[in-house]
Amino acid sequence: MTTRALTVWWDTKPVGRLTMDIHGDLGFTYAASWLADDGARAISQSLPLREEAFSRRECLPFFEGILPEESQRENIAAALGVSKNNEFRLLERLGGEIAGALSLWPEGKVPPTLNGPFEPKFLSDKALRAKIDELPKRPLLAGEEGLRLSLAGAQAKLPVVVTPEGIALPAPGQPTTHILKPPIMRFEGTTENEAYAMRLARRIGLDVAAVEIGRAGGRIFLLVTRYDRTTMPDGEVKRLHQEDFCQALGIISARKYASEGGPVFRDIFGLLRRAATRPAIEVLKLFDAAIYNLIIGNADAHGKNYSLLYDGRTELAPLYDLLSTVAYPELSPNLAMKIARRAKLEEIHSRDWKRFAEETGLTEPFIRRRTKELCNLVLEESRATAASFGLERPERGLMKNSQTLIERRAERLLGSV
């Protein structure tokens, strides 16, 4: 017998029911009204439209993939007084504002989006600093009255509303516009590192989320524009659907790394070719992303750090979470997804590009030519990118470290093609 249920909403329409039975097993069923809707689409590549219910094994990767990971999930569970392994209860408490177009609400409750208008809670400089300082112990401000927020990932972050009036916490059910990311306290200069890598990607022509560096009471943070939100002409913020490649391939977050059974490049290139509206274009964007992550030394570019975006068509989502992880000796230098079976830039030789061509389904001459182009673009734009932030010391020096590291890697990669 079903004991608990959440209604899954796509904007203002009920999509289906996520249930937990008396044994704690999850299940998902599409609503008959959704299946009858001519405009209905599946919520995931791994959960195609059908009348039959999906088992826990089938639906868990998508739904638990909505939640934070690792220590973030543990701290949230502790703050809420629930088990970190009880995905249903976590979604019940956090599922009001998540990645993509969906929201989850207790059965029988109508999402507040139907009742508007919203009145977000704007934060003073002092109040914003206090919220940032809370995040390590209470990720996503879990348990704060009126907030039901969730974002995947293992690092602290906070979805916020940004308007000309300032930065605000969302009202219940309100779509957020940005993601605020404080520095990773264990590692120096992560804000400057990520800001540089993200903006450099944009300057060389890659599709990437926009970023700005912000400050609150002396605290530096990164403000990332949400690509899964769009502002309509009347000012209304609408949600766009998205899912990461682990969700799309039916792989749980704990297996996001290829070394633990997660996706490899052959898997995500294959899925993109099958799912994309314009596969030829999207595959080239994915190739650029893979090479750029190699250039900057982002060894943590796993299956949850690439996503599909559903915005009238199915496409590769703008890039996010770009960080030169090799700058930190405490972190593994091995690529989360190997390139031609090589785990490090230093291991890649000219003969390996033929194998990577086979893995991606692209031609070897194209791969060599485009890799050279990307390396040269990085070298051309590296200095101007750093200058574009207008930083003072010591932040300027920290960003210079990222610039120097990436330039050296681009030069090293040029030598292998």
C-alpha positions as CSV (number, residue, x, y, z in Angstrom):
1,M,0.0,0.0,0.0
2,T,1.3,3.5,-0.9
3,T,1.9,5.6,2.2
4,R,3.3,8.8,0.8
5,A,3.1,10.6,-2.5
6,L,4.5,13.8,-4.1
7,T,3.0,15.3,-7.2
8,V,5.5,16.2,-9.9
9,W,4.6,19.4,-11.7
10,W,6.0,20.8,-15.0
11,D,5.3,24.5,-14.5
12,T,1.5,24.6,-13.9
13,K,0.7,21.0,-15.0
14,P,0.8,17.8,-13.0
15,V,3.2,15.3,-14.7
16,G,2.9,12.4,-12.4
17,R,3.3,10.9,-8.9
18,L,6.4,10.0,-7.0
19,T,5.5,7.5,-4.3
20,M,7.1,5.7,-1.4
21,D,5.5,2.5,-0.2
22,I,5.6,1.0,3.3
23,H,8.9,-0.7,2.5
24,G,10.5,2.6,1.5
25,D,10.6,1.8,-2.2
26,L,10.2,4.6,-4.7
27,G,8.0,4.5,-7.7
28,F,7.0,7.0,-10.4
29,T,3.9,7.0,-12.6
30,Y,3.0,9.5,-15.3
31,A,-0.4,11.1,-14.8
32,A,-3.1,10.1,-17.3
33,S,-3.8,13.8,-18.0
34,W,-0.2,14.3,-18.9
35,L,0.0,11.3,-21.2
36,A,-3.2,12.6,-23.0
37,D,-1.7,16.1,-23.5
38,D,-0.4,16.6,-27.0
39,G,2.4,18.8,-25.7
40,A,3.6,16.2,-23.1
41,R,7.1,15.1,-23.1
42,A,9.2,12.7,-20.9
43,I,10.8,14.2,-17.8
44,S,14.0,12.3,-18.6
45,Q,15.6,10.3,-21.4
46,S,15.6,7.4,-18.9
47,L,11.9,7.7,-18.1
48,P,10.0,7.6,-21.5
49,L,6.3,8.4,-21.6
50,R,4.3,5.3,-20.7
51,E,1.3,4.2,-18.6
52,E,3.2,1.5,-16.7
53,A,4.7,2.6,-13.4
54,F,8.5,2.9,-13.0
55,S,10.3,0.9,-10.3
56,R,12.8,2.3,-7.8
57,R,15.7,1.0,-9.9
58,E,14.3,2.9,-13.0
59,C,13.3,6.2,-11.4
60,L,15.9,6.6,-8.6
61,P,18.7,7.9,-10.9
62,F,16.6,10.8,-12.1
63,F,15.0,11.8,-8.8
64,E,17.9,11.3,-6.4
65,G,20.0,13.1,-9.1
66,I,18.0,16.3,-8.1
67,L,19.5,16.2,-4.6
68,P,22.9,17.5,-3.3
69,E,25.6,14.9,-2.9
70,E,28.2,13.7,-0.4
71,S,28.7,15.9,2.6
72,Q,26.2,18.4,1.4
73,R,23.5,15.8,1.5
74,E,24.7,14.6,4.9
75,N,24.6,18.1,6.4
76,I,21.2,18.8,4.9
77,A,19.8,15.5,6.3
78,A,21.1,16.3,9.7
79,A,19.6,19.8,9.6
80,L,16.2,18.4,8.6
81,G,16.3,15.4,11.0
82,V,15.9,12.8,8.2
83,S,18.1,10.0,6.9
84,K,20.5,10.9,4.1
85,N,19.4,7.7,2.4
86,N,15.7,8.7,2.4
87,E,15.4,10.3,-1.0
88,F,11.7,10.7,-0.8
89,R,11.8,12.6,2.5
90,L,14.6,14.9,1.2
91,L,12.6,15.6,-2.0
92,E,9.6,16.3,0.2
93,R,11.5,19.0,2.1
94,L,13.6,20.4,-0.8
95,G,11.7,19.8,-4.0
96,G,10.0,23.2,-4.5
97,E,12.8,24.8,-6.5
98,I,15.1,22.4,-8.3
99,A,17.1,22.2,-11.5
100,G,15.0,22.1,-14.6
101,A,11.3,22.8,-15.1
102,L,9.9,20.5,-12.5
103,S,8.8,21.0,-8.9
104,L,7.6,18.5,-6.3
105,W,4.8,19.2,-3.9
106,P,2.8,17.1,-1.4
107,E,-0.1,15.5,-3.0
108,G,-3.2,17.7,-2.9
109,K,-1.1,20.9,-2.7
110,V,-1.1,23.4,-5.6
111,P,2.3,25.0,-6.3
112,P,2.5,28.6,-5.2
113,T,3.4,29.5,-8.8
114,L,-0.3,29.4,-9.5
115,N,-1.1,32.0,-6.9
116,G,1.6,34.7,-7.4
117,P,2.7,37.5,-7.3
118,F,5.9,36.6,-5.5
119,E,7.5,38.7,-2.7
120,P,11.1,37.6,-2.4
121,K,13.1,38.4,0.7
122,F,15.8,40.9,-0.2
123,L,19.0,40.7,1.8
124,S,21.2,43.5,3.1
125,D,24.9,43.2,2.7
126,K,25.2,42.1,6.3
127,A,22.3,39.6,6.0
128,L,23.7,38.1,2.8
129,R,27.1,37.6,4.5
130,A,25.3,35.8,7.4
131,K,23.5,33.5,5.0
132,I,26.8,32.7,3.2
133,D,28.4,31.9,6.5
134,E,25.6,29.5,7.3
135,L,26.0,27.4,4.1
136,P,28.8,25.1,5.3
137,K,26.7,23.7,8.2
138,R,23.2,24.2,6.6
139,P,23.6,23.8,2.8
140,L,20.8,25.4,0.7
141,L,19.6,26.9,4.0
142,A,17.7,23.7,4.5
143,G,14.9,24.0,7.1
144,E,14.6,27.8,6.9
145,E,10.9,28.7,6.8
146,G,9.5,29.1,3.3
147,L,12.6,27.6,1.5
148,R,12.4,24.3,-0.4
149,L,15.6,24.5,-2.6
150,S,17.7,21.8,-4.1
151,L,20.7,21.7,-6.5
152,A,22.9,18.7,-7.3
153,G,26.6,18.8,-6.5
154,A,29.0,18.3,-3.7
155,Q,29.9,22.0,-3.1
156,A,28.0,24.7,-1.2
157,K,25.7,26.9,-3.2
158,L,22.5,28.8,-2.9
159,P,19.8,29.5,-5.5
160,V,18.8,33.2,-5.3
161,V,16.7,35.9,-7.1
162,V,18.7,38.8,-8.5
163,T,16.9,42.0,-9.6
164,P,18.0,45.6,-9.9
165,E,17.0,45.9,-6.2
166,G,19.6,43.4,-5.1
167,I,19.9,39.7,-4.1
168,A,17.0,37.9,-2.5
169,L,15.9,34.6,-1.2
170,P,12.9,33.3,-3.2
171,A,9.4,33.3,-2.1
172,P,7.8,29.8,-1.9
173,G,7.6,28.4,-5.4
174,Q,9.4,31.3,-7.0
175,P,11.9,30.5,-9.8
176,T,15.3,31.7,-8.9
177,T,17.6,33.4,-11.4
178,H,21.1,32.8,-10.2
179,I,23.2,30.5,-8.2
180,L,25.5,31.9,-5.5
181,K,28.6,29.9,-4.9
182,P,30.9,30.8,-1.9
183,P,34.6,29.8,-2.0
184,I,35.5,26.2,-1.2
185,M,37.1,26.8,2.1
186,R,39.7,24.0,1.9
187,F,41.2,25.4,-1.3
188,E,42.6,28.9,-2.0
189,G,41.2,31.0,-4.8
190,T,38.4,28.8,-6.1
191,T,36.1,31.7,-6.8
192,E,38.8,33.4,-8.9
193,N,39.7,30.1,-10.5
194,E,36.1,29.2,-11.6
195,A,35.3,32.8,-12.6
196,Y,38.3,32.9,-14.9
197,A,37.7,29.4,-16.4
198,M,34.0,30.2,-17.0
199,R,34.6,33.6,-18.6
200,L,37.5,32.4,-20.7
201,A,35.3,29.7,-22.1
202,R,32.7,32.3,-23.1
203,R,35.3,34.6,-24.7
204,I,36.6,31.8,-27.0
205,G,33.1,31.1,-28.2
206,L,31.8,28.2,-26.0
207,D,28.3,28.2,-24.8
208,V,28.7,28.7,-21.0
209,A,26.7,30.2,-18.1
210,A,27.5,33.9,-17.4
211,V,29.3,34.7,-14.2
212,E,30.2,37.7,-12.0
213,I,32.3,38.0,-8.9
214,G,30.3,39.5,-6.0
215,R,31.1,40.6,-2.4
216,A,29.1,40.8,0.8
217,G,30.6,42.1,4.0
218,G,34.1,41.2,2.8
219,R,33.0,37.8,1.6
220,I,33.8,37.0,-2.0
221,F,31.4,34.8,-4.0
222,L,30.6,33.7,-7.6
223,L,27.2,34.6,-9.0
224,V,26.2,32.3,-11.9
225,T,23.3,33.1,-14.2
226,R,20.9,30.1,-14.4
227,Y,20.6,28.8,-17.9
228,D,17.5,26.8,-17.0
229,R,15.6,30.0,-16.3
230,T,14.4,32.6,-18.8
231,T,12.9,36.0,-18.3
232,M,9.8,36.8,-20.4
233,P,9.0,40.2,-21.9
234,D,6.7,41.0,-19.0
235,G,9.4,40.2,-16.5
236,E,8.1,36.8,-15.5
237,V,10.8,34.2,-14.9
238,K,10.1,30.8,-16.4
239,R,11.7,27.4,-15.8
240,L,13.3,25.5,-18.6
241,H,13.7,21.7,-18.3
242,Q,17.1,20.1,-18.1
243,E,18.8,17.0,-16.8
244,D,22.4,15.9,-16.4
245,F,23.9,13.0,-18.3
246,C,23.8,10.7,-15.3
247,Q,20.1,11.3,-15.0
248,A,19.5,10.9,-18.7
249,L,21.5,7.6,-18.8
250,G,19.8,6.2,-15.6
251,I,23.0,6.3,-13.5
252,I,22.9,7.2,-9.8
253,S,25.0,10.1,-8.5
254,A,27.2,7.8,-6.5
255,R,28.5,6.3,-9.8
256,K,29.0,9.6,-11.6
257,Y,32.7,8.9,-12.1
258,A,33.7,6.7,-15.0
259,S,36.1,4.8,-12.7
260,E,33.1,3.7,-10.6
261,G,30.8,2.7,-13.5
262,G,29.7,6.1,-14.6
263,P,29.5,7.6,-18.1
264,V,32.5,7.7,-20.5
265,F,32.7,10.0,-23.5
266,R,31.5,7.2,-25.8
267,D,28.2,7.1,-23.7
268,I,27.5,10.8,-23.7
269,F,28.4,11.3,-27.3
270,G,26.1,8.4,-28.2
271,L,23.2,9.7,-26.1
272,L,23.6,13.2,-27.6
273,R,23.4,11.9,-31.1
274,R,20.2,10.0,-30.3
275,A,18.5,12.8,-28.3
276,A,19.5,16.1,-29.8
277,T,17.3,17.9,-32.2
278,R,20.4,19.0,-34.2
279,P,22.9,16.3,-33.3
280,A,25.6,17.4,-35.7
281,I,25.8,20.8,-34.0
282,E,25.5,19.5,-30.4
283,V,28.2,16.9,-30.9
284,L,30.7,19.5,-31.9
285,K,29.8,21.6,-28.8
286,L,30.4,18.6,-26.6
287,F,33.8,18.0,-28.3
288,D,34.7,21.6,-27.6
289,A,33.7,21.2,-24.0
290,A,35.7,18.0,-23.5
291,I,38.9,19.6,-25.0
292,Y,38.4,22.8,-23.0
293,N,38.1,20.9,-19.7
294,L,41.3,19.1,-20.7
295,I,43.1,22.5,-21.4
296,I,42.0,24.1,-18.1
297,G,42.7,20.9,-16.1
298,N,39.2,20.3,-14.9
299,A,39.6,16.7,-13.8
300,D,36.2,16.7,-12.1
301,A,34.2,16.9,-15.4
302,H,32.1,13.8,-14.7
303,G,28.7,12.7,-16.0
304,K,26.8,15.2,-13.8
305,N,28.8,18.1,-15.1
306,Y,27.3,17.9,-18.6
307,S,23.6,18.3,-19.1
308,L,20.8,18.3,-21.7
309,L,18.6,21.4,-22.0
310,Y,15.0,21.2,-23.3
311,D,14.1,24.7,-24.7
312,G,11.9,24.0,-27.6
313,R,14.6,21.7,-28.8
314,T,16.9,19.2,-27.1
315,E,20.5,20.5,-27.0
316,L,23.7,20.4,-24.9
317,A,23.2,22.7,-22.0
318,P,25.6,25.6,-21.5
319,L,28.7,24.6,-19.6
320,Y,29.0,25.1,-15.8
321,D,31.2,24.1,-12.9
322,L,34.4,24.8,-14.9
323,L,37.3,24.8,-12.4
324,S,41.0,24.1,-12.8
325,T,41.1,21.3,-10.2
326,V,44.7,20.4,-11.1
327,A,45.7,23.6,-9.3
328,Y,45.1,21.8,-6.0
329,P,47.6,19.0,-5.3
330,E,45.2,17.5,-2.7
331,L,42.7,16.6,-5.5
332,S,43.2,13.7,-8.0
333,P,44.8,14.9,-11.3
334,N,43.1,12.0,-13.2
335,L,40.4,13.0,-15.6
336,A,36.9,11.9,-14.5
337,M,36.4,10.8,-18.1
338,K,39.5,9.7,-19.9
339,I,40.4,10.9,-23.3
340,A,41.6,8.1,-25.5
341,R,42.1,6.0,-22.3
342,R,44.5,8.7,-21.0
343,A,43.8,10.1,-17.5
344,K,46.2,13.0,-17.7
345,L,47.2,15.7,-20.2
346,E,50.9,14.6,-19.8
347,E,50.0,11.1,-21.0
348,I,48.4,12.2,-24.3
349,H,50.5,11.7,-27.4
350,S,49.9,12.4,-31.1
351,R,48.9,8.7,-31.8
352,D,46.0,8.9,-29.2
353,W,43.8,11.2,-31.3
354,K,42.9,8.4,-33.6
355,R,41.4,6.5,-30.6
356,F,39.5,9.6,-29.4
357,A,38.1,10.0,-32.9
358,E,36.7,6.5,-32.5
359,E,35.2,7.3,-29.1
360,T,33.5,10.5,-30.3
361,G,32.5,9.4,-33.8
362,L,34.4,12.4,-35.3
363,T,37.2,12.3,-37.8
364,E,40.8,12.4,-36.7
365,P,41.7,15.4,-38.9
366,F,38.9,17.4,-37.5
367,I,39.8,16.6,-33.9
368,R,43.4,17.6,-34.5
369,R,42.5,20.9,-36.2
370,R,39.8,21.9,-33.7
371,T,42.0,21.1,-30.7
372,K,44.7,23.4,-32.1
373,E,42.1,26.1,-32.7
374,L,40.9,25.9,-29.1
375,C,44.4,26.0,-27.7
376,N,45.3,29.0,-29.7
377,L,42.0,30.8,-28.8
378,V,42.8,30.2,-25.1
379,L,46.2,31.7,-25.5
380,E,44.9,34.7,-27.4
381,E,42.1,35.5,-24.9
382,S,43.8,34.5,-21.6
383,R,45.2,37.9,-20.6
384,A,42.2,39.9,-21.6
385,T,39.9,37.6,-19.7
386,A,41.8,38.1,-16.4
387,A,41.8,41.9,-17.0
388,S,38.0,41.9,-17.6
389,F,37.3,41.3,-13.9
390,G,39.1,44.4,-12.8
391,L,40.3,42.7,-9.6
392,E,42.6,44.2,-7.0
393,R,45.2,42.3,-4.9
394,P,45.1,39.6,-3.6
395,E,42.3,38.3,-5.9
396,R,44.2,39.5,-9.0
397,G,47.2,37.4,-8.0
398,L,45.0,34.3,-7.5
399,M,43.4,34.7,-10.9
400,K,46.9,35.2,-12.4
401,N,47.8,31.8,-11.1
402,S,44.9,30.2,-13.0
403,Q,45.8,32.1,-16.1
404,T,49.4,30.9,-16.0
405,L,48.4,27.3,-15.4
406,I,45.9,27.2,-18.2
407,E,48.3,28.9,-20.7
408,R,51.0,26.3,-19.9
409,R,48.5,23.4,-20.4
410,A,47.3,24.9,-23.7
411,E,50.9,25.1,-24.9
412,R,51.5,21.5,-23.8
413,L,48.4,20.2,-25.6
414,L,49.4,22.0,-28.8
415,G,52.6,19.9,-28.7
416,S,50.6,16.6,-28.8
417,V,48.5,17.4,-31.9
